[in-house]
Structures are given as structure tokens and as C-alpha cells.
């Protein structure tokens, strides 16, 4: 008889490790499945002088309160580094001498901001790719390589070359509103903190998580039988678990969910909401920072005050909705506005088409829904992670802790 686990975590990036912290503290019997031969997850980061530039801190995006909280809790010596383009050094400054000196990249950042900050999804620019836009306006290869590509890569898991093929409004809004392209001319800096592999190793050591990780193990099939999840892998006997926390990237979640639900269904948003309320309970996913987007009367909030960074969970009857959002920021926002409430005022509804089959980079309530439409009950599935939307391992860490706590307590 195979051992039965309380929780199986998919992925050993910083999100999976954060979820494992909660499982450890709750004294749950759990394992972590990692498809590669190392922990640490994705590192879509630029390295300068052997220092990793985390994309969360590109263009001067920084959440000091959350960062300090993680430093203190994990006792990790994460140091902010100011990156300048000159030939002098001091303190935590990382020197990247590209022979262009201080103003080169900043002037291009400022120029890109001026050209794109008023572009919206519905403008004629929707037919112009980011690559053609950059060529037309003569942005330098160095700027594209050292500044723009690392930022784009966090949005598109298929790689920054694919990102350059996306419409410029998508890239522009991502840079301007999600990463917050800098406007302060006196502080054109990039921030860097310790890499994700180093953080996950320290988490593993502190909480003795290494013993729970099974490397080189990829999920090949998953099904539910008598309220127990059965997981088949490439390397082990079938694994049994009461709950599953998905902490992997969007491509992997797409692949896994196709195994669970066989194939996607196409449906209208309201129909989806109706089925959610009737047939789908106890499935949580974290939505990041939508509090400011939606009208207050639509929101039913459930806040966890254990973390300094604010997360909001939106509730529809028995359904606590979540989404680790998609590669297209506009599509994500529009879908979320529709999903949160079946009676949402029409003026807030931006997207009423049938849901497309999710693309390679798109995460995924679109496939999770198919089980609902067949009246099948998929309880005890939990989705966490930065999802390439929350941008950076500080957010991935908080999401893993939040969702891990829910999974352990429900």
C-alpha cells in the first residue's frame, strides 16, 4: 500500500519552498516534486559582475517592507545593490562599465517612457510588435539587451525573444504599470538581491525541507479516486495525497491541468460563475493587488494580516476565486473583473467573449473550468506562485506562504 500524504507540493522554487514552510510548521506529512535536478525554480534574471538583478527591482520597483520582513524571518542577508553605468565603485554599487557611462541607458528609459506611457490596448499600435517599435525609434542594442529584455522575460516564460514579438501596447502597459517604469530623473537605478537558488537553499536548511524534495520527478498523470489524489510520475510509484499545491510555472500548470481535466471547454463568463457557485469548492488561488481596480461594493474581502504585503481573496459564495494571472495583462484584468461577481455592473465588464484555449504562457482558470462544466468536484487543489505577474521572488514567497497556510488549515 502506497503512503498517503497530507500535501504534495509541485515545484521547489521559492513559492514551493514557502508553501513547504507552512506544511512544516503545521506538522503535515508532505513531499515536494521537482522536475529538474536542482531547487530554486526559474531565474529570469540578468547577471552583472556575478550579481543577480532580480526583475522585481528593475526600473526601481521595490517593496521595502516586504523585503525587510523576509530578511528578518529567514535571516537572509539580502543586500540591495545600486547598479550604475560608470567606472567607480562604492558600498553596494555594482559597476557595469559599458563605455557609455551614466546617462546612456537612463536617457533611453526616459525616451521609452515618453513614447509609450499613453499607448493603450485599443490604439493602432496594437498591430505593431515591440521589436518593430524599438527598431523604428532607434533604441540601442545595449539598452534592449541589458534593460528591456530582462524585464520582458519575466512576462513571457517562452523567453524575451518571443516577448519582443508581442504588440507594443502589451509591453508598454506592463512596463509602465506593472513594473512601474521610472519617471524620477534623479534616480535611474536597478536593484539586485540575492538569487532565488540561494534563498531556497537557506529556506531548505533552516526548515529541514531538503528531506522532503524528490528531484528529477515530473508529474505525468493525475486523477482523483475516493477523495484522494493519485499522482503518477516518471520516476516513482503512484503517490497519494489529500491535497495538492501547485507552485510551478505557467507552462507546467497548463500541462498538468490538461492531464486533470483532459481538454478545455469553451464557455461564457457568467456560465462559469454559476458552475463555480454550484460545483466547485475549496479551491484557492491568490489574486495580487486587484483591490484598487474593482468597485468596493463588488468585493468580499478575506485578508491575512500575518504578512505585511496586502493580498485580497475574492469570494463568490462557496468559491474563493483566484488566478495567478496571464501573460497578457489586459486579458488578465478583464477576465478577473468578470469573474469576481456575476452581478458586476456592465460598465466594469471589458471582456465578454468565449474564453480562448490558453496559450503556452497563459495561466489558467480556463482549463480548471472544464471539470466544473462536467459537474465534477475537484476539491483540495491549491494554486500559488508569482505566475510571472507578481514579479519577483518576494511576491512568490508571500503567495506560497498564504496559500500554504490555507491548504494546511482547511
N, C-alpha and C positions, 0 to 999 in steps of 0.2 A: 504494500500500500504506500503510495507516494505521500510525503509530508505535505501538510496543508499549512499555508502561511496566512497570517493576518493581512499582510500587504505585500504586493510586489511592485517595485518602482522600476519604470522603464527609463533608462538613461542615467549616466553618472556625471553629468555636467553639474554646474553649481546649483541649478534648480533641483536636480535629483538628490544631490547631497544635502540640500536644505530640507527637503522632504524627509530624508533619512534621519536628520536630527530630531524631527518631531516623532518619528517612529521609535527612535532610540529612547527619547525622554518618556514616551508613553509605554515603554517596555513591550512593544509589539514584536512578534516574530515576523521578520521581513527579509527580503533579498532585493538586490539591485541587479538588473540585467543590463549589461553594456555590450554593444555590438562590436566595439573596437577593442584594441589591446591596451588601452590606457583610459584613465579617468580625465575629466576636465572639459569634455564637450567641445563645442566649436570655439575657435579663436579667430574670428573675423577681425583681425587687428593688424595695424601697421606696426612694425618694429623699427625703431630708430636707435642706433647705438646700443643694441641689445635690450632696450627698454620697450615694453609693450604699450602702445597707445590704445587704450580702450575706447571704443567708438562712443560709449556713453558720454565721454568727456570731450569728444570732438566738437569743435565750434563753441567751446566754453559752456557746454551743458554740464551742470554739476549740482548734485543734491547733497549738500554737506551734512545735513542732519542724519540722513540715512547712512551715508558713508561712515560717519563717526560712530554710529550705532553698531554697524557691522564690525568695524575695527575693534571696538571695546568688547563686544560679545565674543568674537572669535580670537581676540588677542593677536590680530594680524597686523603686521607692520606695513600697512599700505600707505605709500607716500605719494602725494600729488607732485607731479613734475610739470614744470612750465617748459614748453618747447618753443624755442626761438630759432630764428634763421640767421645766425651770426657766428662769430668765431670766438666768443668769450664764454667763460663758464663761471657760475657761482651757485652755491647752495644746491637746490634740487633741479637746476636748469639742465635740460638735455640739449646738447648742441647738435644741430643738424646743419652743416655748412654746405649749402648747395650753390655757393658762389653768387647767390642773388641777394643775400643779406635780408635785413628785417622786413622791408616793405613789399617784397615781391608777392608772396602768397597772400598777404593781407589785402593788398590792392585788388587782387583777383577775387578774393572772397567778397569784398565790398561791392565789386562790379557785378558779380553773380547775383548778390542780394538785390541790387537795384534793378537788374533786368528781370528778376523772377518773382519778387515779392507780391506783385499784383496779378500774377498769372493764376487763373482758376481752371478747374477741370473742364469747364464748358467753353473755354476760349478756343480760337482757331489753332492755338498751339498744341491742342490735343493730337494733331496729326503729325507733329514734329518730334522726332526722337531726341533724347538728351544728347546723344552723340552728335547729331547734326547741329543742334543748337550750340554746343560748345565749339564745334568747328566754325560755324558761321560767325560767331563772335570772337574767334581767335583766342580762346583760352589756351594757356600753355600746357604742354605735355607734362611738365613737372607738377603743375597745380592739379591736373587730373590724376596723376599717379599718387602723389603724396597727400592730397587733401580730399579730393572728391571721391575717388574710387573706394577708399576705406569706409567712407560714410555710406556710399551706396550699397556696399557689400552687406551691411547689417540689415538692409531692407530686403535683399533678394538672395535667398540661400543658394540659388543656382550660380551665383557669382556676380561680381561687379561688371563683367563684360556684358552679361545679359541685362543688367540694370541700365547700362548705357543705351540699350535698345528701347527702353520704356519711354512713353511720352514725357516730355519735359514738364508738364503740369504736375504729374505724379511725383517726379523727383523734386521739383521746386517746393511743393507743399510739404513734402517730407522734410526737406532741409530747413524750411522756414518755420514750420510749426511744430514738428516733432523733435528735431534736433535743435531747433532754435538757432538758426544761422545768426551769427553775431552782428550786432549793429554798433557796438561800442568801439569807436575807432582807437581808443587808447589801450585796449586790452585784447589784441588778436592772438590768443593763446590756444593751445591744445593741452588737454590734461591726460595724464597717464597714471594708471595704478598697476599694482602687481597683477600678473596674468592669471587667468582662470585656473589653469592647471595647478599653479602654486597654491591658490586659495583652496581648491578642492582637496589637495593633499593635506593641508593643515586641518581642514574640517575632518577629514578621514582619520587623522591621527588623534585629534582631540576627543572625538566621539567614538573612536574604535569602530569605524564603519567599514574599513577595508575587508574585514572578515565576511561581510555580507555581500560583497560585489562579485558577480560572476562575469568575467570578461570574455570577449570573443563569442558572445552568445546573442544571436539575433532571433527575435520573435518571428516565427513562420506561420503560426496559426493560433487562433484564439476563439473559444466558444464558451458558452455558459450552460451548466448542467446542474440541476437541483441547487440553484442559488450559489454555486461555486464556479469561479472562473477557471478554465483549463487552458494553460498556455503551452503550446508546442514550440520548441526552439530547434536550432540547427545542431545543438551540441549536448542536450540533456534529455532526461526522461521528462514526460509531461509534468508541468508544475501546476499546483493547485493553490488558489488564493481566494480569500473572501473579497478583497478589494484590489484595484489596480490604480496606480497613479502614473499618468503619462507625463514624463518630464523630458521628452525628446524633441527634436526639431520638427518643423512643419512637414518636411518631406517624409520623415519616418512616420509621423502620425497619420498622414494621408495613407501611407501603405498599410499600416496596422488597421486603421478603421475600415479599409476595404476588405480586410480579412474578417472583421467582425460582422460587417453589415452586407458583405458580398458585392453590392453595387449601389450607387447613389440613386436617389429618387428626385424627381423634379416636382416642385410644389410651390404654392403661393405662401407668402409670409403668414397670413392670418391662419391658414390651414395648419401651418406648422405650430403656431402658438396654441391652437385648440388641442392638437395632439399632445403637445408638451404638458398642458394642464391635466390632461386625462390619463396619460400613459407613462410619463417619464418623471421619475422622482429620484432624489438623492444623487444627482449628477451636478457637480460643481465645476465651474471654470471662472477664472478671475478676469474681470474687465478693468483695465487700468485707466483711471483718470477721466471717466466719462461724466463725472458729476457736473462739470461746467457746461457740458454740451446739451444735456436734456433738461426739459422744464421740470421744476421741483415737484409739481403735482403728479408727475408720472412715476417718480422714483419711490421705491420701497427699499429703505437702506438697512443694511446689516453691516456694521463696522467693527473691525477688530482693532482695539486700541493698543495691542501689545507691540505694534510696530509704528515707528514714527512716520513712515510714509503712508499716505492715505489710500486705502483701497475701498471700493464700494461694490457690494454684491447686490444685484438687482433681482427682485423676487417676483415670480408670476405664480400665485397660488402655491402649489407644492414645488414648483420649479424654481430653482435658483439659477438664473441664467449666467452663462459665462462665454467668453470667447477669447482665445489667445489669437490676436487678430491677424488679418491677411496681409499679403504683400502690397495690396492697393489700399492706401489709407482712406481714400474716399469711399470705396466699396465697403470697407470695414465700418466706417462711421455710419453710413447709410443703413447697412444691414442691422447694426446694433440699434439704431433709432427705431426701426420697425419691430425688432424682436422684443424690445423691452416691455411693450404693452399693447394689447390688441386694440385698445381704445385710444391710442395716441392721436392727438389732433392731426388732421390731414396736413396742416402746414409744416409739420415736423417730419413728414414722410417723404423721403427723397428717392426711394428705390422700391418699385413695386413689381418688378419683373420676376419671372421664374428664376430660381437660383441655378446658376450655371454649374456644370461639373467643375469641381475645384481644380485649379491648375496645379502645376508642380510645386509652386511656392505658397499655395493658399491654404490656410488653416480654417477650419473645418467643421463647423456645425453642419455643413452641407451634407456630410456623409453620416454623421451621427444621427441625423434626422431619419434616415431610411429605416432604421429599426423601429422608430416611433410610428412611422406610417404603416408598418406591418403589425402594429399593436403588440410589439414585443417589449418586454420590460428589461432594460439594461441598467439596473441599479448598481451603485458602488463603482462607478467609473469616475475618475478624477483627472482633470487636465490642468496642468500648471506650466509655468515657463515664461521666459521673456517673449517667446513667439516672434522674435525679431521685430517686435513692435515696441515693447517696453524699453528696449535699447540698453544693453549692458548688464553685467552680472550682478550689480546691486539690486536691480529690479527682479532679475531671475531668482536671486536669493530670497527676497521677500515673498515672491509668489510661491516658491516652493515651501517656505515655512507656513504661509497662510493655508494653502491647500492641504499640506501635510497635517496641519492641526485639525482641519475639518475632517479629513479622512480618518484620523485616529480617534476622534471624539464622536463621530456619527454612528 
